[in-house]
Amino acid sequence: MSKRPLWLICAPVIFLFLWSAGFAIAKLGLQHAEPFTILALRYVCVLALLVPLALILRPPMPKTWRAVADVGLVGFLIQVVYFGFCYTAFKSGMSAGSVAIIVCLQPILVALVAPYLVGESISLRGWIGLALGLFGAATVIFSQQKIGGESLFGIGCTVVALLGITSGTLWEKRFGVSHHPISANLIQYAVGAAFAVPAAWVSEGMAIDWTPAFVGVMIYLVVGNSLLAMSLLLAMIRLGEVSRVSSLFYLVPPLSAVCAWPLLGEAMQPLAWFGMAFAAVGVALVSRKPR
């Protein structure tokens, strides 16, 4: 019986922290630039780091154009659709709580579709875990701020973002193979830049308020969110069941609220801590492998 490597054991915790903190940090960035301008700069900076690495290490690239297309489609669904529409929803007036609770429905959609697309079945314990996770995440969000008065445009953007991250997760599990992380990221962020740069140039003018705070935001989004978190997410999807990986997203809203406390001054309400406990139990039920 082979043991899992240490990095894979630690991957969920590292991923959750990096991904969850990204919401509050991105919200700080939106005070200095428009949504697609941030994404365009983020993806260009990532490519500036990846291209020299690819030239030095010469990692194996996908062998067929179909494989390249599959990797690129995952990049489009996550980097363009998910992040692009999340950032646009924030800018349109949607609160962080509203976006988080809608995107948190992703594990439910994955659990419903996974048996038909990737052949994974969900046990009764898994369904109980999914329900507890959703209840816990909803408790955290609604204890902070209730959904209300949001524009239809913002809600529509958030729903599209939800469909993007769900489709990207399922497509990666169904058609993804063990590509080298540098090769996969290079393709995906090239696709992201190909869409984000023209969108930012045409619709936003790419105006940026350069401050030390914005530089810090970009460093985190490029290194922590784009390179480390995305590499861990794709690795976990390939090496574990997609429904279990998706269940990790239940902890993103409460952990995002924790990160927003010191960064944005949004204090956690007492009820939110109980919601975090429910979400943690739900994730544990879904993630636990039967003997």
N, C-alpha and C positions, 0 to 999 in steps of 0.2 A: 504493500500500500504506500503510495508516494505521498509525501507531505507537501502541503502548499507552501510556496516561498513566502518569506516574511513580508515582502512588499505587497503581495496579494492579500495577506491577512490584514495589513494596515490600510489597504486601499480604500475601503468604505469610509473610514473615519477621516482620512485625509481629503478624500473627494467631497464629503459632506461639508467640511469646514470651508474648503476653497470655493465650492459652488455657492454655498449659502451666503458667505460674506460678499460675494460678487454682486448681489442685489443691492445692498446698501451702498457699496462702493460705486456701482454704476449710477445710482441715484445721485451721488455726490458729483459724478462726472457730468451729468446732465445739467448741472448748474453752470457749466462752462462751455458746453458745445451741444449741438443738436444730435438726435439719436443716430442717424446713419453716418454722420461725421465721426462720431466716436467709434462706430463699428469699422468704418473705412480705415481710420488711423490705426485701430487695434489690429486689423488683419494685415495691413501693410507692414507694421512693426514685427508681427509674428513671422511673416515671410522673410523679412530682412534677417531674422535669426535662423530660420530653417534652411534657407538656400545655401549659405556657407557650410552648414553642417552636412547637408546633402552632398555638396561637392567634395567635402573632405572624407566623409564616411562611405559615400556611395552605397546607400542602402538599396536592396532589391525593390524595384518598382512592380506594380501589378503587371502580370504577363499578357493580359488581353485588354482590348478596349472596353469590353463589357465589365471587367473588373474595375477599370478606371472610372467608368460611368457609375457603377454602384457606389464606390467611395465618394465620388463627386456629388451624387444625389444625397447621400447622408449629410455631407457638408452643407449643401444647399438647404436642406430641411432644418438643420440645427442652427447653422451660423447665420443664414439669411432669414428664414421664416420665423424660427423661434426667437432668436435674439432681436431681430429687426422689429417684429411686431410687439414684443414685450416692451422694448424701449419706446416705440411709438405710442403704446398705450399709456405708459408713464407720462410722456410728454403731453398727451391729450387731456390729462387730468385724472386718470385712473389712479387710485391710491395703491400703495404697495400691497396692502392687505387684500384688496379686491383682485389684483393680478395673481397674487400667490395662491389664493383659495381656488381660483379657476384652473390655474396650471396644475394644482395639486390633484386634479381629477385624472391625471395621466395614468397612474397605476391601475385605476379602474378600467380605462379604455384598453390598456395593454392586456390586462387579465381577461377581458372579454374577447379580444381578437387573437391572442397568442395561441389558443388551442387550434384554431383554424389555419393560422399562417405558419407557425413554427413548431406545431405539434406538442406544446406544453399544456398539461392539464393542471387545474387549480384544485387543491384539496379543500375539504371543509375547513380545516385549520387555516389554510391560506385565505379563504374568503372572510373568516372571522378576523384575521389579521388586517386584511384590506379595509374592512369596515371600521375596526378600531383606529387604524391609521387615519382614515378620512375624518372620523369623529374628532380625534385628537387635534389634527391640523386645523379643522374648522373652529374648534374651541379656542385655539390660540389666536387665530385671525379675528374672530368675532369679539373676543375679549379686548382686543386692541382697538379695532375700529370696524364698524359694520359697513357692509356694502350698501351704498345708497347714493342717489343723485349722480350716478356715473353716466357718461354719455354713451349712446348706442354705438358710436364709432369706437370708443375705447374698449367697450365690452367685445365688440366684433374682432378687434385686433388681438385681444387676449385669447379668444376662442381659436383664432387662426394660429396663434403661437402654440397653444395646447395641441392642436392637430399636427403642427410641425415637429415638436419634440417627440410625440407619440409615434408618428410615422417614421421618423429618423431612427428611433430605437428599434422598432420592429424590422425595418429594412436592413439595419446593420446586423441584427441577429439572423435574419433569413438569408441574406446574400453576402454578408461580410465574411472574410477569411482572415487568417493571421498575417496581415500586412505589417511591415515594419512601421513603428509609430511615426518615424520621420516622414516616410513616404505617404502614409495615410494623412497626416496633418498637413503636409505640403499641398496635396491635392485639394483637401477640404478647405483650407484657408485661401488657396488661390481662387476657388469657386466663390467663397465669401467675398473676397476683395473685388472680383470681377463684377459682382452685383452691387456691393455697398459703395464703392468709389463713384460710379456714375450716378447712383441714386443720391448720394450726398452732394455731388457737384451740381446736379440739375435742380434739386428741390431745396437745398439748404445753403448753398454757397460756401460750405466748409469753413465757416467762421469759427475760430477757437479763441477762448480767453485763456492764454497761457499763464498759469500760476503754478507755484510749487505743489499745491494741492492737486491740481489737474495732472501734473507730471507723475505724482505718486499714484493717482488713480490708474493712469495708463500702464504704469509698470506692473501694478497688480493684475489688471485685466489681461495684459499680454502674457506675463509669466505664470501667474497663479491660476487664472481662469482659463486662458486659452491653451497653454501648453500642458501644464500639469493636470488640471482637472479634466480636460477633454481626453487626454491620453489615458487617464485612469478609468474614465467612463467607458471608453471603447474597449479597453482591456477587460473590464468586468463584464461587459455585455458578451464578449466572445468566450469568456471562461466560465460564466455562470448562467443560470436560467434568467431569461429576460424579465419575467415577472418579479423575481426576487430583486434584481437590480433596480427595476422601476419602483419597487416599494421604498427604496431609499429616499425617493423624492418626497415622501410624506414628512420626513424630518427637515426638509428644506425651509418651509414656511416658519416653523418655530425657531429654528436656528438662525434664520434671517432676522427674525425679530430680536434675538439675543444680540446679533452683530449690530443691529440698528440702534440698540440702546446707547452704546458709547459714541457711535459715529454720527447719529442723527438726533440724539436726545429723545428717542422714543422709548419710554420706560415700559417694562413688562408688567402687566397686571397680574395679581395673584392667581386668577383663574387660568392664566396662560400657562403657568407651571404645571397645573394638573393636565392640561391639554398636551403638553410635551410628554408627560409620562404615558398617556394613552397612545400617542403616536409611536413612542419608543417600543411599547409592548406590541403594537401592531406590526412594526417592522421586524421585531424579533420572531414573531410567529410566522411571517411570510418567508423570512430569510433562513430559518432553521431547516436544515436538511434532515429528512427521515433516515433512521439507521437501517 
